[in-house]
Amino acid sequence: MNRRYYSSRNKPRILTLGEFYRKLQNLYLLFRNKDFFKRKAGITNDNLPDAIMHEAALDLNFQPFPITKWLPENITEDHIFDTLEFLYDRVSRPGELVGMTNEAGWNYLDYDSYDDEAGQEEFRNKTNAILAEYKTGFEMTEEGIILAMGTDGLQHILDAEIIPYDEINVDNKVRNAITKWRNRHLSLSEKKEAIRELADVFEWLKKAKGLGSVLDGKDESALFDLANNFAIRHHNPKQKTNYDPAIWYSWIFHFYLATYHASIRLLIKKEKEANHLKKTRN
């Protein structure tokens, strides 16, 4: 884990774009000097191979190297995020330095092994400490994807555990909706699609698992009224259209997600009780 020091704990601040870029520079130099980019990218303290520069230029829409010498017009949010994800894919923690001999008989020192998983975890922990202080907060996942953390007070809903229930019809669909929602470039149409995916989960739970048996009738009705009356799922002349989607979509999504977490737990509890009752009768 990455320790947060006094000022970060007690006086949270938001990094400017310039400060964010300087954090990237120091992050890169820290891991470069520890040879974390040596195995996969060939980058060391005194070597920046042409190959990794060509690879970066092909994979990204700009040239990030040398990372410490960007022109002002290249210092953008997208470029910093792209570079962090690019570097994450190329970190590997080196093992011990040991003596080796090449085919020509020359002796030299090199690492006896590399650990990709450990390297990525260390890089991700340092990166997330930086991302948490930029704008409303971001985080890098284990897959190396940077996602928005969510606004204060709502992040815990996005981070709540997806309890195993039905992987195909429920669990996977909810995870996909959350991942889609946390995309920092999410358009209104994509937000609408994420809400629709959660609404579809409720529809399946209603028809296949008796959702109405664990929710009050008015609560169940409200779930589908939101999707149907605010032009989320169907299209008809009676739907409400004079609202601000940017505000309402956020409220509906988090309301749906919170209701999902409660509903799934209630359904699991109900099914366990039913199974227990069945066993006692037998």
Residue pairs with C-beta under 8 A, 6 or more apart in sequence:
1 125
2 125
2 126
2 128
2 129
4 129
7 13
8 133
12 133
13 133
14 133
14 134
14 135
15 23
15 130
15 133
15 134
17 75
17 76
17 77
18 75
20 77
20 80
20 130
20 134
21 70
21 75
21 80
23 130
24 67
24 80
24 83
24 84
24 130
25 67
25 68
27 84
27 123
27 126
27 127
27 130
28 67
28 68
28 83
28 87
29 68
30 126
31 37
31 87
31 91
31 123
31 126
32 43
32 44
32 45
33 45
34 94
35 44
35 45
35 94
35 111
36 91
36 92
36 93
36 94
36 119
36 122
36 123
37 43
37 44
37 87
37 90
37 91
37 92
38 44
38 92
38 94
38 111
39 92
39 94
39 111
39 114
40 89
40 90
40 91
40 92
40 116
41 49
41 52
41 90
42 49
42 51
42 52
43 49
43 52
43 90
48 65
48 66
52 65
52 90
53 63
53 65
56 63
56 64
56 65
56 86
57 63
59 86
60 79
60 82
60 83
60 86
61 82
62 74
62 79
62 82
64 70
64 79
64 82
64 83
64 86
67 83
70 79
81 138
81 146
81 184
84 127
84 131
84 140
84 146
85 140
85 144
85 145
85 146
87 123
88 120
88 123
88 124
88 127
88 140
88 144
89 144
91 116
91 119
91 120
91 122
91 123
92 114
92 115
92 116
92 119
92 120
93 114
93 115
93 116
93 118
93 119
93 122
94 111
94 113
94 114
95 111
95 112
95 113
95 114
95 115
96 111
96 112
96 113
97 109
97 110
97 111
97 112
98 109
98 110
98 111
98 112
99 107
99 108
99 109
100 107
100 108
100 109
100 110
101 107
101 108
102 108
120 142
120 144
124 140
124 142
124 144
127 140
128 139
128 140
131 137
131 138
131 139
131 140
131 146
132 138
132 139
132 149
136 148
136 149
136 150
136 151
136 152
137 148
137 149
137 150
137 155
138 146
138 147
138 148
138 149
138 184
139 146
139 147
139 149
140 146
140 147
141 147
146 184
147 179
147 182
147 183
147 184
148 182
148 183
148 184
149 155
149 158
149 182
150 157
150 158
150 159
150 182
154 254
157 254
157 257
157 258
157 261
158 178
158 181
158 182
158 257
160 261
162 171
162 174
162 175
163 264
163 265
163 268
164 171
165 171
165 264
165 267
165 268
169 201
169 204
169 208
170 201
170 204
170 205
170 264
173 197
173 198
173 200
173 201
174 197
174 198
174 201
174 257
174 260
176 197
177 194
177 195
177 197
177 198
177 201
177 253
177 257
178 194
178 257
180 186
180 190
180 193
180 194
180 197
181 191
181 194
181 253
183 190
186 194
188 245
188 246
188 249
191 245
191 249
191 250
191 253
192 232
192 245
192 249
194 253
195 227
195 232
195 249
195 252
195 253
195 256
196 227
196 232
196 233
198 253
198 256
198 257
198 260
199 223
199 224
199 226
199 227
199 232
199 233
199 256
201 260
202 211
202 223
202 224
202 256
202 259
202 260
202 263
203 224
205 211
205 263
205 267
206 212
206 220
209 267
210 267
211 220
211 263
211 267
212 220
213 270
214 263
214 266
214 267
214 270
215 223
215 263
215 266
219 259
223 256
223 259
226 232
226 252
226 255
226 256
227 233
227 252
228 234
228 239
229 238
229 239
229 240
230 239
230 240
230 243
230 248
230 252
231 239
231 240
231 241
232 252
